[in-house]
Amino acid sequence: MVQMFHFSLGVSVVLAVLWIIFHFCLSDVKDIRANRITLVCIYLLSPMTVPLACLIADMAFPGKEALNVIPSSTGSSSLSHIWQVSSVIWCIGMGVCLLFTVIDVMRILRLRANTVEEIYEGRRIRISDKDISPFSFGGLIMMNRKDFSENPEMIVRHEEGHVVSHHLFDLILARIFVIFCWYNPAAWLLQRDMKTIHEYQADEYVLSHGCDAQTYQHLIINRSIGRTFSTIANTFAYRHLRKRISMMNMPVASHRLRYILPVMGGLFAVGLLGATNLNTFLLPSIPNHQSVSNSSDETGEGNLRGMGIYYIDGKEIKKSDLNTVPVSEIKSITINKQRDRIDIEMKQHAEK
């Protein structure tokens, strides 16, 4: 559980860096398809950067990796306890987010059970007598009877745009990261930006079918006060109206060079995680990354066993003699991976 929490922290660092770059450099670019692909790539590639950072760290520092060992067993135990408590809180948070997601889906299914089906231009629409804002969920389009009677064309076109673009898969992907990194504001902000891009695409779909832009803009303003309840579905009364209207009126321009920035940001995040101190702090659970701490087991030498040759103050010792080393007297440990050697420096020797 603690190891997965460490991994989640590493992913959160990458998400935060890439969200900052996307939001301030790309979110206002009218290349909606490219922006959607960028966000999907951020989601898919972020978990891969964590083991990649470990691999780069091992390649960049193949000779040795010096780490200071916490000499106090009490301090080490306290740090381990903090990680355990943090991991439990993280799991509880994931459980709460997952529960709300399940409740959200159940409410949609329960609402669907109390609707009637209508056919509009060959597409099945579920009509509800409740005052709900039109929304789509996968292939399901649902709206209230008043909207279906007064504004069927543009509303159905809008929700149809979500359906044909398969936006539900993006929302599921975004929700997985919200659950896994619920403590990270960047995960929630990326989900919000993804839904905003979905609205841009649906708006573009409506206008591409010949609907008048000004009439459509008045409609989304009037329907912005509709009741919404689902956070996992694409809702017609989605906020950020100013951004949507501005995007509809904005001319298409090419800003392809800007999309190099997320790549550079990803490399920066990998380098940040690959830095020795942060890498050791966040990623102690990656198998190929060897970090040393005297809190790995009760005696404190758990991470030393299974290595190569051992030296204490320059003198070679047997592997079996590790159990006799007083952990409280260790000052530092140096790992030389090329020579498969571990040097342990004791406090008394360093003071002489």
N, C-alpha and C positions, 0 to 999 in steps of 0.2 A: 504493500500500500504506500509506504514512504517512497519507494523507488518510482512509482507512477506519479506521485505528487512532484517529485524532482523533475520528471519528464514534462509534466504539465507546466512547470515554471519555465523550462527551456522553450517550450512552444509559445508561451505567453510573451516572452521577450521578442521573439520573431514577429508575432502578430502585432505587437505594439509598434515596432519599427516600421513594418510594412503598412500598417493602417495610417500612420502619420504621413508617409510619403504619398499614399493613394489619396487621402482626403484632401491634402493641401496642394497637390500637384496634378491630379487626374480627375477628381470628381466633377469638376466643372467643364470637362472636355466633352463635346458632343460627338463622341465615338462610342455609343452606348454598348454595342456588341463587344468592342475591345475592352471596355471597362468591366463588363460582366466576365469575360474570359480572364482578365487580370485578377479579379476577386476569387474566382474558382481556383486559379493557380496558386494564389496565396494560401487558400485553405488546404489544397492538396500537397503543396511542397513544404509548408511550415513544419510538419512533424519530421520530414526527412532531413531538415537542417540540423537537428539535434545530434543524431549519430554522425552526420557529416562533420560537424564541428569537432567531435571527439577524434575523428580520423585525421583531420587537418592538424589538430593539436599534437597528435602523436607523430605526424610527419614533420611538423615544424620544429619539434623539440625531441629528436630521436636519441640524443645523447644521454640526457639526464633530466630529471624533474625533481626539484628540491621543494619539499613541503615542510612547514613547521608543524610539529606534533603538539597537540594540547597536552601538557604534562599532567594536569590535574584530572584525576579520574572523576572527581566530583563535578568539575566543569563539563567534562565530556558527557557524563550521564545527564546533566541538566540540558545540554544541547540536544542530545538524543531524545529527551522527553519533549522538548519544544517541537521537534520534527514530528514526533508521534502525534501530539495534540493537533498540530497544524494539519496533518494528514487526515485525522478523524473529522475535523471541521470541513476540510475539502470534500470528503466523501459525503458528509451530511448535505452540504451545498449542492453537490451533484444530484443527490437523491431528491432534494426539493425541486430543483429545476426539471428533472425528469418527470416528477409527479405532476407538475403544472403542465408539462407538455402532453402527458397522457390525458389529463383532464380537458385540455384544449381540444384534442382530437375527439374525445368522447362527447363533448358538447356539440361539435359539428355533426357527428353521426346521429345524436339524439335530435338535433334540429332537422336533419334530413328526413328522419322518420315521420316528422309532422308536416311534411310538405306534399304538394301535388306536382305532378310532372306536366309540363307544357312543352310543345315543340315550336321553336322559332327558327325559321329558315334552315330546317334540317338538324338543328342542334337541340338537345334535350336540356331544359331549364327546370330547376326545382323552385317552385313558388311557395313562399311562406306568408302567412297572414300576420306575422309579427313585424314590427317596425325595425328591420335590420338593414344594414348597409349591404349592397350587393358584394359578393366575394366569390372567389374560386379556390378550389382545393383539389389539386390533381385534375381530373377530368370533370369534376363536379362544379357546376355554376349554380349559385343560389341567389335569389333576390326577392324582395317583397312584392306584393301584388300591385301596389301603387306605382312602383318604378316600372314594372313590367307593362302596365297599362299606358303610362305617360311617356317613358323614354326607353323603349326596348332596344332600339337600334344601336345607339352609341354605348349604352351600358353593356349589352351583350357582346358587342365588338370588343370593348375593353377587356372584359373577362375572358373572352375567346383568345385575345392576345396572350394572356397569361397561360392559358391551356396549351396552345400550339407551340409556345416557347419553352414548355416543360419547366416552369419556374419552381414547381414543387421540389424538384431534386436539389436546386440551389438552397432552398429554405431548410430542407432536411440537413444538408451539409453544414449550413450556418448554425443550426440548432445544436448539432453534435458538438461543435466547438464552444458554443455558449455553455453547454452542460459541462464539458471537460475543463473549460477555463472560465468558470462563472465569476470568479473574483477579479478577472481582468476586464477593465472597461473597454479595451480594444475589441474584445470578442463581441460585445454587445453593439458597439459602434459599427463594426464590420457587417453585422447582421442588418442593422438599420440601413447602411449604405447599399447593401444587396437588395433590399426591398425597394429602396428608392430607384435603383436602376431598373428593377422590374416594372415600376410604374412608368418610367421613361419609355421602356420598350412597348408597354401596352398602349400608352398614349400615341406613340409613333404608329402602332398597328391600326388604331382607330382612324388617324388622319390619312393613312395610306389607302383606306377604303373609301375615300371621298367625303368624309364627314367635314363639315365646316369647322374650322379651328376656333373661331370666336364663340360659336354656339356651344361647342364641346367644353371650352374653358369655363363658360358660365355654368354649365351643368356640373362640373366637378367642384366649383366653388359652392354652388347651392347644396350639393350632396355631401359636403365636408362635415356637416353637422349630424350625419347619420350615426346610428348606434353601431359600434364595432366591439367585438368581443374576442376575436381570434387573433393571436399573435403569430401563428404558424401559417395562416392562409393569406392570400393576396386580397386586400380589401379595397373596394372602390373609393371609400371615404378616407383613403390614406392621406396623412398630413403632408407638410412640405409643399403646399400648393404653389408658393412663389417660385420654388425651384422648378417644379414641373412646368409651369407656364413659361418661365424663362427658357427652359430647355426646348420647348416646342417652338418658340419664336427665334431661337438662336440659329444662325446659319451654320451649315456643316463646314468644319475646317479640319485640316490635317495637323495633328500634333503627335505624329508617330515617334518622334525623338524623345518625347516625355516618357514613353513606356520603357526606356532604358533605366529610368530611375528606380522602379521596383526591383530590377535585377541588381543594381548597385546596392540598394537597401538590403536585399537578401544576402549579398556577399558580406556587407557590413555586419549584419546580424550573426552570420556564421563566424566571422572573425571575432566578434564580441564574445560569443559563446566559447570559441576556441581559445580565448585568452586563458592562461593557466589558472588564475585565481577564480574567476567566474565559472570556468568550466568545471573546476573541482567542486565548487559550491553547489552548482545546479545539477551536475551530471555524474554523480558518483555511482550510478547504477548501470552505466553502459559497459558491457562485458570487456571490450578491448581497451578501456581507459582505466589505468591502474592508479588509484589514489590511495593514500595511506592515512589512517586515522586510528588513534588508540581507542576509539569508541565502537569498534566493529564487533567485539565480543567482550566477555567479562574480564579476560586477562589482558586484552589490549593488543595482542599480536596477531589477530586473525588475518589481517591483510598481508602480513609478512610471510606467512607460511605458503609454500608452493612456489616461492621465487627462486633465485639462484644461490650465489655465494653471499654469506653474511659476514660483516666486519663490525666490530665494536671498538671504537677508538683506534682504528687501523689494524686491529688484530682479528684474524679469521676465527670464526666460531662455528661449531656444528649446528645443524638445524635443530637438533633436539635441545640445545642449550638455550633456545629462545625463551622457553618457559621460565628460565631463571632470571631473565632480564627484568629489573624493577622498572616498571613503566613510569613511575613518578620521577625517576632520575634521568629519563630520556630528554635531551635538549632538541635534537632534530634528526630527521631521517632523509638521506639522499639516495635516489634510485638512479642507477646507471643502466639503462636498458640495453645498450650495445654490448656491455660486458656482462650483463645478467648479474649485476652486483648491487648489494644494498649496504650502505654505510650508516651505522648508528653512532651518533655522538652523544656521550653522556655528559651530564652537568659538571660532575667533579673534574673530568678531564679538560673541559673547556675553561674552567676557572683557573687551572694551573698555569 
